[in-house]
Each structure stands twice: as C-alpha cells, then as structure tokens.
Amino acid sequence: MPAIQLRLGAFSAALAVLVATSSVALAQKKYDVGATDTEIKIGNIMPYSGPASAYGVIGKTEQAYFNKINAEGGINGRKINFVSYDDGYSPPKTVEQARKLVESDEVLLVFNSLGTPPNSAIQKYMNAKKVPQLFVATGATKWNDPKEFPWTMGWQPNYQSESQIYAKYILKELPNAKIAILYQNDDYGKDYVKGLKDGLGAKAASMIVAEESYETTQPTIDSNIVKLKSTTADVFFNVTTPKFAAQAIKKMAEIEWKPLHFLNNVSASIGAVIKPAGFEASQNIISSAYLKDTSDPQWKDDAGMKAFDEFLAKYFPEGNRIDGSVMYGYTVAQGLVYVLKNCGDDLTRENIMKQAANIRNLELGGLLPGVKVNTSASDFAPISQLQLMKFKGEAWERFGDVISSDVGG
C-alpha cells in the first residue's frame, strides 16, 4: 500500500510539474524571425526615385513616426527597426528588394510597399514565404483576396469602389455625359477604368467616348491630353499618378479644355499635385477623400490634427504639411502600431495577420469623421468609405455624405 501511495505521490508531483511547465510554455514569448525581446524589424519598399517618386515621402513619414514610437518606449518595450529600400517603381527591382528584406535582412513583415505593379510582382513570393505583405500602399481590388492570398492585405479604399462612386455621381448629375478617360497602362489604371464601367453599367458603352493610356516611362502626357480634347467629351476621368496628374491639369489649362474633371484620390494631394499645377488651373476638379485635408481650416481645433502637427514639429519638421502623402504615411503607420500592440508577446507572422484581420471600428486621428477601419478573416479591405470633394480657391471642399462602397474583394 505505501508503495502504491509512493507511486501515486510521485505521479501527482510529476503531473504538477507538467501542468506548471505547460502554463509557463503558454505564457512564454513567441517570435518569428525579425522579432526579439528588444526589436521588431519591419521591411518597406518605396519609389524614392523614378516616375512615382512623389510618393517617396510616405516612407520618410513612416520612418519619422516609428522614431516617435521608439522615443516613447517602443511597442510593448520593443523598438521598431524600419528597413526601407528604393525600387524606383520598377517591378523587377521590387522583387530584388523584397528578397533582400526577407532572406538577407530577415524582417518580420513587409509593410505598406507602394504601387500596384510593384506589389503584384512580389505577391506570390510573399505568400509562398508566408511573410505578411501588410497594408500595401495601393488601392487595387486584388489585395482583398484572403482565400488565395492570406498574407496580403490592402489599406486604402479600393480603386473600383472609388470609380463606382464617381459613376453614381455622373449618372445622377450628368446622365448624358460624354466621358474621356486617361489611365496608366497597368493594373492600377485598369482597375479604375473597370470600376467606372461597372458603375455606369449598360450606359458605359455610349457614355465613354475615348480611352487613352500612357506609360510611366513617358516624359510627358501632353499629347494624350491634346488628343482627348479633340473628342466630344464633356467629362474627363484622370487616372494618373502625381507627376502626370499635375502635367494633365497644366496642359488642360494651357489648351483651354474645360470638361468636368474627376481626379483619382491617389493624386489629390495639394502639395504634390494641385499647387505645382496651379490653383487657378485646378478649380472645380472633383475627387474623393477618406483622410482629413491638412490645408482645411475647419480642422484647426481638431484633436487628431493637433496631434499630427505636434508629430511634424518634433519628428518630421522637413515634411510638407500640405502633401496628402504625409498624412497618409502617418495614418497607416498608426494602423500598423495598433496591430503590433495587439500582438502582445506573440510576434509571429501568423499572429500579425490574425490581429490585422480582427480590427473593429478603429478610429484614427487622420481619418474623416465617420470613416473607420474594419477587417475580418474574410474581408481584407480595411477602409471602404469615401466622401466626394471639389477644389475651390486653395482647398478641397467636401460635399455629400460619407459613402460606403458596394465593392467587395
């Protein structure tokens, strides 16, 4: 009997040790490559040079924001090590930089890399490697495909949704419009065109009278604008990146072509597009927004705008306050910090995607009132609301309600 009790006692003791060990194991920190007790290594790819270099300021803003986070103690005690490379908006270069980040630098994730063609070039690679390609800086609809690409997630409202909102406005206000389209000849440009055609429905065939595409290697799009003026169009849909958007606005003023002008949201920056093109030439352009316009005096007492100004003053004084890309970089960086904080001590790539796909009604200081960040395991489109706006004087004036898109992934 004593022997049995002895054995039972030993067994109970062993069991107690096992339970205790399991509890410790459960509470232990979990890391993938790129994360330690002191650091979170984040990769990024930006066009600091080349035809889309106006967007390079996004990467610089993000670096400045992470400097702020580090100065304030980091994320759950860990400092962010932000490794950002230039790809010149060239997909082959993007592939090279992505491999370098994943295989050589060993980052935990790749965050907010810019452009539809560049991100398309690395999407399969990132998913094969099971490395988060998180909050990509492009509104292509394809980023919301968690079934096929569970490691890739968008951020901003998708291009097709935006185009559909313009189509709704045109059908209501100008049902007999003749539309000319200028678009970048890649997935980014074609996504916008598809959205407009889908939004116009059966009327697309009769309403769209001209479609012109351009290549990012072109030095200028002046000849495309001249060609479109020769059509019967009274509405112009301008699907261009900042450099070409400014060229289009300037050329239209020069040749006195005055259709109702819709400009895609990614080129609505006053600092990078409107001011260089000229305020006078930009009057009455219609675009859309989900971020607060830093040049709009209505936000001067807004808590979110005050925090943004404090950030600029202390961590990014060289940043151009009226460049919309600065507010964009600031806001998406806040989104990443929110996700990483929620990861706690489980800094695995799998948990990062799990937390990114579990955002509920997140409000960020730079977003317009009513615009909230929402994701789920089946919805990888964090922001899907926009408000129309018209350029008046030296600022954008928003009008109508905040509109939710009808477009899913």
Salt bridges, closest charged atoms under 4 A:
ASP37 OD1 - LYS29 NZ 3.66
GLU72 OE2 - LYS68 NZ 2.83
GLU96 OE2 - LYS93 NZ 3.34
GLU103 OE2 - ARG99 NH1 3.37
ASP187 OD2 - LYS142 NZ 3.07
ASP198 OD2 - LYS194 NZ 2.66
GLU211 OE2 - LYS197 NZ 2.95
GLU212 OE2 - LYS227 NZ 2.89
GLU254 OE2 - LYS251 NZ 2.92
ASP301 OD2 - LYS300 NZ 3.29
ASP302 OD2 - LYS292 NZ 2.79
ASP309 OD1 - ARG321 NE 2.66
ASP345 OD1 - ARG78 NH2 2.81
GLU363 OE2 - LYS372 NZ 3.86
ASP406 OD2 - LYS168 NZ 3.13
